[in-house]
């Protein structure tokens, strides 16, 4: 009698290395197709994030800007596994000037750097 054994190399590595490695978990999730590939471009004035989302439309994606992070999520739909991806930002961004465009399966998020807070005098009551 022949027995077919399904061996998942990611599960074997997970057992070998343990699940404490954040980088390994992210790599495994990407290989399983749960997270989209991301490119991050950084300069002195802005951060540009490109996510590859083939087969998706702007209506399928939810984008949230937090204090120093951006969260991209798949809107939940029946019969489809949802995912979300949090990208920590190296500096505060100007939320009023932030924009996102979805073209040919690529979501481009442009986040300009917020102006550094200047010196401000505070009046003291009393």
DSSP file (Angstrom, degrees, kcal/mol; ACC not computed):
  #  RESIDUE AA STRUCTURE BP1 BP2  ACC     N-H-->O    O-->H-N    N-H-->O    O-->H-N    TCO  KAPPA ALPHA  PHI   PSI    X-CA   Y-CA   Z-CA
    1    1 A X              0   0    0      0, 0.0     2,-0.4     0, 0.0     0, 0.0   0.000 360.0 360.0 360.0 131.5    0.0    0.0    0.0
    2    2 A X        -     0   0    0      2,-0.0     2,-0.5     0, 0.0     0, 0.0  -0.773 360.0-160.9 -94.5 137.1    1.3    3.4   -1.0
    3    3 A X        -     0   0    0     -2,-0.4     2,-0.6     2,-0.0     0, 0.0  -0.975   9.2-144.5-119.6 127.8    0.9    6.3    1.4
    4    4 A X        -     0   0    0     -2,-0.5     2,-0.5     2,-0.0    -2,-0.0  -0.798  15.4-165.0 -91.4 124.5    1.1    9.9    0.2
    5    5 A X        -     0   0    0     -2,-0.6     2,-0.8     2,-0.0    -2,-0.0  -0.947  11.9-145.0-113.0 125.1    2.7   12.2    2.8
    6    6 A X        -     0   0    0     -2,-0.5     2,-0.6     2,-0.0    -2,-0.0  -0.798  18.9-170.1 -90.1 110.8    2.3   15.9    2.3
    7    7 A X        -     0   0    0     -2,-0.8     2,-0.7     4,-0.0     3,-0.1  -0.907   7.6-160.5-107.9 116.4    5.5   17.5    3.6
    8    8 A X     >  -     0   0    0     -2,-0.6     4,-2.0     1,-0.1     3,-0.3  -0.854   7.1-155.1 -94.4 115.3    5.5   21.3    3.9
    9    9 A X  H  > S+     0   0    0     -2,-0.7     4,-2.3     1,-0.2     5,-0.2   0.830  94.2  56.6 -62.1 -30.2    9.1   22.6    4.0
   10   10 A X  H  > S+     0   0    0      2,-0.2     4,-2.4     1,-0.2    -1,-0.2   0.897 106.7  48.7 -67.8 -38.8    7.9   25.7    5.8
   11   11 A X  H  > S+     0   0    0     -3,-0.3     4,-2.5     2,-0.2    -2,-0.2   0.893 110.4  51.6 -66.2 -38.6    6.4   23.6    8.6
   12   12 A X  H  X S+     0   0    0     -4,-2.0     4,-2.1     2,-0.2    -2,-0.2   0.926 112.4  45.0 -63.9 -43.5    9.6   21.6    8.8
   13   13 A X  H  X S+     0   0    0     -4,-2.3     4,-3.3     2,-0.2     5,-0.4   0.879 110.9  54.7 -66.4 -37.0   11.7   24.8    9.2
   14   14 A X  H  X S+     0   0    0     -4,-2.4     4,-2.5     1,-0.2    -2,-0.2   0.925 109.9  46.1 -61.2 -45.0    9.2   26.1   11.7
   15   15 A X  H  < S+     0   0    0     -4,-2.5    -1,-0.2     2,-0.2    -2,-0.2   0.890 116.2  46.5 -63.6 -39.3    9.6   23.0   13.8
   16   16 A X  H  < S+     0   0    0     -4,-2.1    -2,-0.2    -5,-0.2    -1,-0.2   0.930 125.2  27.9 -69.4 -46.9   13.4   23.2   13.5
   17   17 A X  H  < S-     0   0    0     -4,-3.3     3,-0.3     1,-0.2    -2,-0.2   0.669 105.2-128.0 -91.9 -18.7   13.8   26.9   14.2
   18   18 A X     <  -     0   0    0     -4,-2.5     3,-0.5    -5,-0.4    -1,-0.2  -0.119  26.3 -86.7  86.3 167.1   10.7   27.5   16.4
   19   19 A X  S    S+     0   0    0      1,-0.2    -1,-0.2    -4,-0.1     6,-0.1   0.270 101.8  94.0 -97.5  12.1    8.1   30.2   15.9
   20   20 A X        +     0   0    0     -3,-0.3     2,-0.8     4,-0.0    -1,-0.2   0.672  59.2  96.5 -79.1 -15.4    9.9   32.9   17.8
   21   21 A X     >  -     0   0    0     -3,-0.5     4,-2.1     1,-0.2     5,-0.2  -0.659  54.9-167.8 -81.3 111.0   11.6   34.4   14.8
   22   22 A X  H  > S+     0   0    0     -2,-0.8     4,-2.2     1,-0.2    -1,-0.2   0.891  89.1  51.9 -62.5 -41.4    9.5   37.3   13.5
   23   23 A X  H  > S+     0   0    0      1,-0.2     4,-2.3     2,-0.2    -1,-0.2   0.898 109.3  49.9 -63.5 -40.9   11.4   37.4   10.2
   24   24 A X  H  > S+     0   0    0      2,-0.2     4,-2.6     1,-0.2    -1,-0.2   0.910 109.6  50.8 -65.6 -41.5   10.8   33.7    9.6
   25   25 A X  H  X S+     0   0    0     -4,-2.1     4,-2.4     1,-0.2    -1,-0.2   0.902 111.3  48.5 -62.9 -40.2    7.1   34.1   10.3
   26   26 A X  H  X S+     0   0    0     -4,-2.2     4,-2.3     2,-0.2    -1,-0.2   0.906 111.7  49.3 -65.9 -41.1    6.9   37.0    7.8
   27   27 A X  H  X S+     0   0    0     -4,-2.3     4,-2.2     1,-0.2    -2,-0.2   0.905 112.0  48.9 -64.4 -41.1    8.8   35.0    5.2
   28   28 A X  H  X S+     0   0    0     -4,-2.6     4,-1.6     2,-0.2    -2,-0.2   0.907 111.0  49.7 -65.2 -42.0    6.5   32.0    5.7
   29   29 A X  H  <>S+     0   0    0     -4,-2.4     5,-2.5     1,-0.2     6,-0.6   0.894 110.7  49.9 -65.0 -39.7    3.4   34.1    5.4
   30   30 A X  H ><5S+     0   0    0     -4,-2.3     3,-1.4     1,-0.2    -1,-0.2   0.910 109.2  51.4 -65.7 -40.5    4.6   35.7    2.2
   31   31 A X  H 3<5S+     0   0    0     -4,-2.2    -1,-0.2     1,-0.3    -2,-0.2   0.830 107.0  54.3 -65.0 -30.7    5.4   32.3    0.7
   32   32 A X  T 3<5S-     0   0    0     -4,-1.6    -1,-0.3    -5,-0.2    -2,-0.2   0.501 119.2-113.9 -81.1  -3.2    1.9   31.2    1.6
   33   33 A X  T < 5S+     0   0    0     -3,-1.4    -3,-0.2    -4,-0.3    -2,-0.1   0.655  83.1 119.2  84.2  16.4    0.5   34.2   -0.3
   34   34 A X      < +     0   0    0     -5,-2.5     2,-0.4     1,-0.1    -4,-0.2   0.786  69.5  46.4 -86.9 -26.9   -0.9   36.1    2.7
   35   35 A X  S    S-     0   0    0     -6,-0.6     2,-0.2    -9,-0.1    -2,-0.2  -0.927  81.8-126.9-116.6 139.5    1.1   39.2    2.4
   36   36 A X        -     0   0    0     -2,-0.4    17,-0.1     1,-0.1     2,-0.1  -0.510  35.7 -96.8 -79.0 152.0    1.8   41.2   -0.7
   37   37 A X        -     0   0    0     15,-0.3    15,-2.1    -2,-0.2     2,-0.4  -0.415  45.2-157.6 -63.7 144.1    5.4   42.1   -1.8
   38   38 A X  E     -A   51   0A   0     13,-0.2     2,-0.4    -2,-0.1    13,-0.2  -0.980  16.0-165.9-131.2 137.7    6.4   45.6   -0.6
   39   39 A X  E     -A   50   0A   0     11,-2.6    11,-2.9    -2,-0.4     2,-0.5  -0.987  10.8-163.0-118.1 134.5    9.1   48.0   -1.8
   40   40 A X  E     -A   49   0A   0     -2,-0.4     2,-0.5     9,-0.2     9,-0.2  -0.976   3.4-168.7-122.1 124.2    9.9   51.0    0.4
   41   41 A X  E     -A   48   0A   0      7,-3.3     7,-3.0    -2,-0.5     2,-0.4  -0.940  10.5-172.4-111.3 131.7   11.7   54.0   -0.9
   42   42 A X  E     +A   47   0A   0     -2,-0.5     2,-0.2     5,-0.2     5,-0.2  -0.981  13.2 156.1-130.1 132.3   13.0   56.5    1.6
   43   43 A X        -     0   0    0      3,-2.3     3,-0.0    -2,-0.4    -2,-0.0  -0.771  58.2 -84.0-136.8-171.0   14.6   60.0    1.2
   44   44 A X  S    S+     0   0    0     -2,-0.2     3,-0.1     1,-0.2    -2,-0.0   0.722 123.9  36.0 -69.8 -20.2   14.9   63.1    3.4
   45   45 A X  S    S-     0   0    0      1,-0.2    68,-3.5    67,-0.1     2,-0.3   0.668 121.8  -1.6-108.7 -20.2   11.5   64.4    2.4
   46   46 A X  E     - B   0 112A   0     66,-0.3    -3,-2.3    47,-0.1     2,-0.4  -0.971  52.1-125.1-161.5 169.4    9.2   61.5    2.1
   47   47 A X  E     -AB  42 111A   0     64,-2.0    64,-2.7    -2,-0.3     2,-0.5  -0.999  21.5-161.8-126.1 133.4    8.6   57.7    2.2
   48   48 A X  E     -AB  41 110A   0     -7,-3.0    -7,-3.3    -2,-0.4     2,-0.5  -0.972   4.6-167.1-118.8 126.7    7.1   55.9   -0.8
   49   49 A X  E     -AB  40 109A   0     60,-2.7    60,-3.0    -2,-0.5     2,-0.5  -0.960   1.6-168.8-118.0 124.0    5.6   52.5   -0.4
   50   50 A X  E     -AB  39 108A   0    -11,-2.9   -11,-2.6    -2,-0.5     2,-0.4  -0.958   3.7-171.0-112.3 127.0    4.7   50.2   -3.4
   51   51 A X  E     -AB  38 107A   0     56,-2.4    56,-2.6    -2,-0.5     2,-0.7  -0.967  20.1-135.0-117.4 133.2    2.6   47.1   -2.8
   52   52 A X  E     + B   0 106A   0    -15,-2.1   -15,-0.3    -2,-0.4    54,-0.2  -0.783  32.8 164.5 -87.8 116.8    2.1   44.5   -5.5
   53   53 A X    >   -     0   0    0     52,-3.8     3,-1.8    -2,-0.7    52,-0.1  -0.521  13.4-173.1-132.4  64.6   -1.6   43.5   -5.5
   54   54 A X  T 3  S+     0   0    0      1,-0.3     3,-0.1    -2,-0.1    51,-0.1  -0.326  73.6  18.5 -63.2 140.8   -2.4   41.7   -8.7
   55   55 A X  T 3  S+     0   0    0      1,-0.3    -1,-0.3    -2,-0.0     2,-0.2   0.406 104.5 108.4  82.1  -3.1   -6.1   41.0   -9.3
   56   56 A X    <   -     0   0    0     -3,-1.8    -1,-0.3    49,-0.1     2,-0.3  -0.611  51.9-154.2-101.5 164.1   -7.2   43.6   -6.7
   57   57 A X    >   -     0   0    0     -2,-0.2     3,-1.5    -3,-0.1     4,-0.5  -0.814  38.3 -98.3-125.7 171.6   -8.9   46.9   -7.1
   58   58 A X  G >  S+     0   0    0     -2,-0.3     3,-0.9     1,-0.3    45,-0.0   0.813 122.8  61.2 -59.8 -29.4   -8.8   50.0   -4.9
   59   59 A X  G 3  S+     0   0    0      1,-0.2    -1,-0.3     3,-0.0    16,-0.0   0.704  98.5  57.5 -70.6 -19.6  -12.2   48.9   -3.5
   60   60 A X  G <  S+     0   0    0     -3,-1.5    15,-3.0    14,-0.1     2,-0.4   0.611  98.8  71.7 -84.1 -13.1  -10.6   45.7   -2.2
   61   61 A X  E <   -D   74   0B   0     -3,-0.9     2,-0.4    -4,-0.5    13,-0.2  -0.838  60.0-158.8-115.5 141.2   -8.0   47.5    0.0
   62   62 A X  E     -D   73   0B   0     11,-3.1    11,-2.7    -2,-0.4     2,-0.5  -0.970  11.8-164.2-115.8 131.8   -8.3   49.5    3.2
   63   63 A X  E     -D   72   0B   0     -2,-0.4     2,-0.4     9,-0.2     9,-0.2  -0.968   7.4-178.7-122.9 126.9   -5.6   52.0    4.0
   64   64 A X  E     -D   71   0B   0      7,-2.6     7,-3.1    -2,-0.5     2,-0.6  -0.989  14.4-152.7-128.8 132.1   -5.1   53.5    7.5
   65   65 A X  E     -D   70   0B   0     -2,-0.4     5,-0.2     5,-0.2     2,-0.1  -0.915  18.6-176.8-105.4 120.4   -2.4   56.0    8.6
   66   66 A X        -     0   0    0      3,-3.3     3,-0.4    -2,-0.6    29,-0.0  -0.363  47.6 -77.8-102.3-173.8   -1.5   55.9   12.2
   67   67 A X  S    S-     0   0    0      1,-0.2    26,-0.6    -2,-0.1     3,-0.0   0.929 122.7  -5.7 -54.6 -52.7    0.9   58.1   14.2
   68   68 A X  S    S+     0   0    0     24,-0.1    21,-2.8    22,-0.0     2,-0.3  -0.150 127.5  61.9-137.3  41.4    4.1   56.5   12.8
   69   69 A X  E     - E   0  88B   0     -3,-0.4    -3,-3.3    19,-0.3     2,-0.4  -0.986  60.3-142.8-158.6 157.0    2.8   53.5   10.8
   70   70 A X  E     -DE  65  87B   0     17,-2.2    17,-3.0    -2,-0.3     2,-0.5  -0.990  15.1-156.3-124.1 137.3    0.6   52.7    7.8
   71   71 A X  E     -DE  64  86B   0     -7,-3.1    -7,-2.6    -2,-0.4     2,-0.5  -0.963   5.7-169.5-118.3 123.5   -1.7   49.7    7.8
   72   72 A X  E     +DE  63  85B   0     13,-2.8    13,-3.0    -2,-0.5     2,-0.3  -0.949  16.1 177.1-111.1 128.3   -2.8   48.1    4.5
   73   73 A X  E     -DE  62  84B   0    -11,-2.7   -11,-3.1    -2,-0.5     2,-0.5  -0.966  33.5-121.5-136.6 149.4   -5.5   45.5    4.8
   74   74 A X  E     -D   61   0B   0      9,-2.7   -13,-0.2    -2,-0.3     2,-0.2  -0.762  40.2-117.2 -82.3 125.7   -7.6   43.4    2.5
   75   75 A X        -     0   0    0    -15,-3.0    -1,-0.0    -2,-0.5     2,-0.0  -0.473  38.2-103.6 -65.6 133.2  -11.3   44.2    3.1
   76   76 A X        +     0   0    0     -2,-0.2     2,-0.3     6,-0.1    -1,-0.1  -0.314  46.7 176.3 -61.4 136.5  -13.0   41.1    4.4
   77   77 A X  B >   -F   80   0C   0      3,-0.5     3,-1.7    -3,-0.1     2,-0.1  -0.972  39.1 -87.2-138.0 153.3  -15.1   39.3    1.8
   78   78 A X  T 3  S+     0   0    0     -2,-0.3     3,-0.1     1,-0.3     0, 0.0  -0.370 111.0   9.0 -63.7 131.6  -17.1   36.1    2.1
   79   79 A X  T 3  S+     0   0    0      1,-0.2     2,-0.4    -2,-0.1    -1,-0.3   0.607 107.8 103.5  78.4  12.3  -15.0   33.0    1.3
   80   80 A X  B <  S-F   77   0C   0     -3,-1.7    -3,-0.5     0, 0.0     2,-0.4  -0.990  71.1-124.2-132.0 133.9  -11.7   34.9    1.2
   81   81 A X        -     0   0    0     -2,-0.4     2,-0.2    -5,-0.1    -3,-0.0  -0.589  29.8-141.3 -74.2 129.6   -8.9   35.0    3.8
   82   82 A X        -     0   0    0     -2,-0.4     2,-0.3    -5,-0.0    -7,-0.1  -0.594  18.9-172.7 -90.7 153.9   -8.2   38.6    4.9
   83   83 A X        -     0   0    0     -2,-0.2    -9,-2.7    -9,-0.1     2,-0.3  -0.927   7.4-163.6-137.2 161.9   -4.7   39.9    5.6
   84   84 A X  E     -E   73   0B   0     -2,-0.3     2,-0.4   -11,-0.2   -11,-0.3  -0.988   3.7-158.6-145.8 152.7   -3.2   43.1    6.9
   85   85 A X  E     -E   72   0B   0    -13,-3.0   -13,-2.8    -2,-0.3     2,-0.5  -0.985   3.6-159.3-136.3 122.2    0.2   44.5    6.8
   86   86 A X  E     -E   71   0B   0     -2,-0.4     2,-0.6   -15,-0.2   -15,-0.2  -0.889   7.0-166.8-102.7 127.3    1.6   47.2    9.2
   87   87 A X  E     -E   70   0B   0    -17,-3.0   -17,-2.2    -2,-0.5     2,-0.2  -0.953  14.4-141.0-117.9 113.6    4.6   49.1    8.0
   88   88 A X  E     -E   69   0B   0     -2,-0.6     2,-0.3   -19,-0.2   -19,-0.3  -0.504  16.7-137.9 -73.1 140.4    6.3   51.2   10.7
   89   89 A X        -     0   0    0    -21,-2.8    -1,-0.0    -2,-0.2     4,-0.0  -0.785   6.8-139.3-102.9 143.0    7.6   54.6    9.5
   90   90 A X  S    S+     0   0    0     -2,-0.3     2,-0.3     2,-0.0    -1,-0.1   0.577  85.2  15.2 -78.6  -7.9   11.0   56.0   10.4
   91   91 A X  S    S-     0   0    0    -23,-0.0     2,-0.1     0, 0.0    -2,-0.0  -0.970  92.5 -81.1-154.9 166.5    9.5   59.5   11.0
   92   92 A X        -     0   0    0     -2,-0.3    22,-2.3    22,-0.1     2,-0.3  -0.475  47.0-148.6 -71.1 144.6    6.3   61.4   11.5
   93   93 A X  B     -G  113   0D   0    -26,-0.6     2,-1.0    20,-0.3    20,-0.3  -0.799  20.1-110.2-115.6 158.4    4.4   62.1    8.2
   94   94 A X    >>  -     0   0    0     18,-2.8     3,-1.2    -2,-0.3     4,-0.6  -0.760  28.8-167.0 -86.3 100.5    2.1   64.9    7.2
   95   95 A X  G >4 S+     0   0    0     -2,-1.0     3,-0.6     1,-0.3    -1,-0.2   0.799  83.2  60.6 -62.7 -30.2   -1.3   63.2    7.0
   96   96 A X  G 34 S+     0   0    0      1,-0.2    -1,-0.3    -3,-0.1    -2,-0.0   0.767 110.0  41.2 -69.4 -24.5   -2.9   66.1    5.1
   97   97 A X  G <4 S+     0   0    0     -3,-1.2    -1,-0.2    15,-0.1    -2,-0.2   0.413  89.5 114.6-102.7   0.2   -0.4   65.7    2.2
   98   98 A X    <<  +     0   0    0     -3,-0.6     2,-0.3    -4,-0.6    13,-0.2  -0.414  41.1 175.6 -70.6 145.0   -0.4   61.9    2.1
   99   99 A X  E     -C  110   0A   0     11,-2.1    11,-3.0    -2,-0.1     2,-0.3  -0.983  17.8-158.1-148.1 161.3   -1.9   60.2   -1.0
  100  100 A X  E     -C  109   0A   0     -2,-0.3     2,-0.4     9,-0.2     9,-0.2  -0.999   5.9-170.8-141.4 140.5   -2.3   56.8   -2.5
  101  101 A X  E     -C  108   0A   0      7,-2.5     7,-3.1    -2,-0.3     2,-0.6  -0.991  10.9-153.2-133.1 141.0   -2.9   55.7   -6.1
  102  102 A X  E     +C  107   0A   0     -2,-0.4     2,-0.4     5,-0.2     5,-0.2  -0.956  26.1 162.1-116.7 114.1   -3.8   52.2   -7.4
  103  103 A X  E >   -C  106   0A   0      3,-2.5     3,-1.9    -2,-0.6    -2,-0.1  -0.988  64.0 -19.7-138.3 125.1   -2.6   51.5  -11.0
  104  104 A X  T 3  S-     0   0    0     -2,-0.4     3,-0.1     1,-0.3    -1,-0.1   0.847 127.5 -46.2  50.4  44.0   -2.2   48.2  -12.8
  105  105 A X  T 3  S+     0   0    0    -49,-0.2   -52,-3.8     1,-0.2     2,-0.5   0.541 115.8 112.0  80.7   6.7   -2.1   46.1   -9.6
  106  106 A X  E <   -BC  52 103A   0     -3,-1.9    -3,-2.5   -54,-0.2     2,-0.6  -0.962  52.2-156.8-116.6 124.5    0.4   48.4   -7.8
  107  107 A X  E     -BC  51 102A   0    -56,-2.6   -56,-2.4    -2,-0.5     2,-0.5  -0.891  12.0-166.5 -97.0 118.4   -0.7   50.5   -4.8
  108  108 A X  E     -BC  50 101A   0     -7,-3.1    -7,-2.5    -2,-0.6     2,-0.5  -0.932   3.0-169.7-109.7 122.9    1.7   53.4   -4.4
  109  109 A X  E     -BC  49 100A   0    -60,-3.0   -60,-2.7    -2,-0.5     2,-0.5  -0.954   2.6-164.9-112.8 123.1    1.5   55.3   -1.1
  110  110 A X  E     -BC  48  99A   0    -11,-3.0   -11,-2.1    -2,-0.5     2,-0.5  -0.942   7.5-179.0-112.6 121.5    3.3   58.6   -0.8
  111  111 A X  E     -B   47   0A   0    -64,-2.7   -64,-2.0    -2,-0.5   -13,-0.1  -0.902  14.8-150.0-124.7 101.0    3.9   60.0    2.7
  112  112 A X  E     -B   46   0A   0     -2,-0.5   -18,-2.8   -18,-0.4   -66,-0.3  -0.406  29.3-103.5 -70.3 145.9    5.7   63.4    3.0
  113  113 A X  B     -G   93   0D   0    -68,-3.5   -20,-0.3   -20,-0.3     2,-0.2  -0.439  36.5-116.6 -67.8 138.0    7.7   64.0    6.1
  114  114 A X        -     0   0    0    -22,-2.3   -22,-0.1    -2,-0.1    -1,-0.1  -0.485  35.3 -99.0 -74.0 145.5    6.1   66.3    8.6
  115  115 A X        -     0   0    0     -2,-0.2     2,-0.1     1,-0.1    -1,-0.1  -0.396  44.8-103.7 -62.6 140.3    7.8   69.5    9.4
  116  116 A X        -     0   0    0      1,-0.1     2,-0.2    -2,-0.1    -1,-0.1  -0.436  41.9-103.8 -65.1 136.6    9.9   69.3   12.5
  117  117 A X        -     0   0    0     -2,-0.1    -1,-0.1     1,-0.1     3,-0.1  -0.428  39.9-141.4 -64.8 132.8    8.1   71.1   15.4
  118  118 A X        -     0   0    0     -2,-0.2     2,-0.3     1,-0.1    -1,-0.1  -0.203  33.7 -71.4 -85.0-179.6    9.8   74.4   16.0
  119  119 A X        -     0   0    0     -2,-0.0     2,-0.4     1,-0.0    -1,-0.1  -0.579  54.4-171.9 -74.4 132.7   10.4   76.1   19.4
  120  120 A X        -     0   0    0     -2,-0.3     2,-0.4    -3,-0.1    -3,-0.0  -0.993  16.7-140.1-132.5 130.5    7.2   77.3   20.9
  121  121 A X        -     0   0    0     -2,-0.4     2,-0.5     0, 0.0    -2,-0.0  -0.710  15.7-152.4 -88.3 139.5    6.8   79.4   23.9
  122  122 A X        -     0   0    0     -2,-0.4     2,-0.1     2,-0.0    -2,-0.0  -0.950  14.3-127.4-115.6 126.8    3.9   78.5   26.3
  123  123 A X        -     0   0    0     -2,-0.5     2,-0.6     1,-0.1     0, 0.0  -0.456  19.4-138.9 -71.7 142.2    2.3   81.2   28.4
  124  124 A X        -     0   0    0     -2,-0.1     2,-0.2     2,-0.0    -1,-0.1  -0.904  13.8-141.3-105.5 123.6    2.1   80.4   32.1
  125  125 A X              0   0    0     -2,-0.6     0, 0.0     1,-0.2     0, 0.0  -0.513 360.0 360.0 -80.5 149.1   -1.1   81.3   33.8
  126  126 A X              0   0    0     -2,-0.2    -1,-0.2     0, 0.0    -2,-0.0   0.419 360.0 360.0 115.5 360.0   -1.2   82.7   37.3
